[in-house]
């Protein structure tokens, strides 16, 4: 196997069976996936079902000729590299093929060695593209920004800070409301650190009971308590040389806090029921939606542990402070949750306006759930306002009065002008105009009535 997920896939298109057979034999010694088609229609049907990287296409074929097939392929599958095979005197047509984005052309008759060399060049181009894609995927995963979606100023500053402090080994406390993505920030910090090649161990401190937490974190010896049939090393030791992420660290009991403080200070961990300690080298990242300063004042959180964890503080912005990221995030979630059973491919501008007017008390997690719900319930390729939850999609109870003379520069003026302009461009075709505007037909009918536009 060549080390890639797929083999290089080559399609041969010629209306003569003997020629196809000869072409196929030419590449017997090459590690390619070979596919054949006797005409253009058959080739297009095959491309729908099979991944094709390159194609050899005969110029002169009955029905759909090679140039017509080239145009159709390039329109829908521009990544497919194509070499045209022309008969004697077909140089003029070959030049047309090059202008239509064919990679090369060969005039018949040609030597098998020459054809193999030309296809080998396409294989090399494909191989380099695959290597680049693989490298980009690894880099994106390594640096951990693939899920921190957002290009708003506040998010760019957050990513810049992560890239900077991730290189240090200091303990970090991440602050932010529930649903803002604190764990994503912690993972990005880990992947930016020298510890990136080792374990990132997340611990949800709010989900583990106080009686179990000590054993979960520090491990336990066999027989340390009823039910302890085997020894365990605990989550702290499993994060050795890596990063331990304590989500909702403010939920830890004072007893566990004291033992955690000792582990940080001594860089060692002692399992429950054991007298032997084990050296550990970990970086600790904590996260909370609580006010830990107030928790310290109220004696619910140890002051010495607070200062150990709070060497560097990162504040994750709430979603209502970066609403300009809504279109990017909405489309990210659509792509992420897309399945063969889901027709949804995009979100309309009108739906985005409703999403932008909402305050998002549940932050990014609430938007994620909203998009997932809309995709599950939506019947078309576009998410419209009607597909949104009732608390987000709140249509006006009655039409706005006096819309014939709206204030210049208002949203109404711009919306009315956009609809009129689009109707004109679509030849007063309401269905087409709705598609161009990214809204439903029902919505454009309401707008036409609302603004008293004839169309």
Order of alpha helices (4+ residues) and beta strands (2+ residues): beta-alpha-beta-alpha-beta-alpha-beta-alpha-beta-alpha-alpha-beta-alpha-beta-alpha-alpha-beta-alpha-beta-beta-beta-alpha-alpha-beta-alpha-beta-alpha-alpha-beta-alpha-alpha-alpha
